[in-house]
Amino acid sequence: MRGRGRSAVILWIGGRGDEPDQVFTVPEAGRRHVPVFVTARQARVYVRRRGREPAASEVDTLELRRVQHWLEDPVRRQVPPGRVLEAWNFFEDLARGLDAVHRLPQQGPLHNSAYEKLFGGECVAWTPEEQRAVLELTGAGVELWNSCPAMVNPRS
């Protein structure tokens, strides 16, 4: 995850069956915290110390900075569709991991329509209402990421 205010290596838990994915979190002091790491190696060591094996050895980078740049002036800046789609999915996974789904706007048919157009690379076809819904959701997601409790380089 590479954002303007916060960048880190984080862990995902893949959903089993129909279960959705979520960002890995740990309980501490009555709240869920996101373990964050400087390097992928540190994250792998952490997972192994917890008696697990990472499902994948590769690391993907989510470029949140491009989304944040677009959010600053969505009228004049072109939507980075792939980055917004990745961010939208990340924000949902983060909210589930933190038990903070209430921090994102409740999604309905308008969001579904905007998401389908985003998935199809057809952001230019968004209605003004769909674009507002996407801006609201991504803005709330950036705020959630920047404010979520984190544990930097936890041991195990």
PyMOL commands that set and color helices and strands:
alter all, ss='L'
color gray80, all
select helices_A, chain A and resi 40-49+64-72+81-97+101-103+109-119+123-125+128-147
alter helices_A, ss='H'
color red, helices_A
select strands_A, chain A and resi 12-13+22-23+26-28+31-36+150-152
alter strands_A, ss='S'
color yellow, strands_A
deselect
rebuild
show_as cartoon
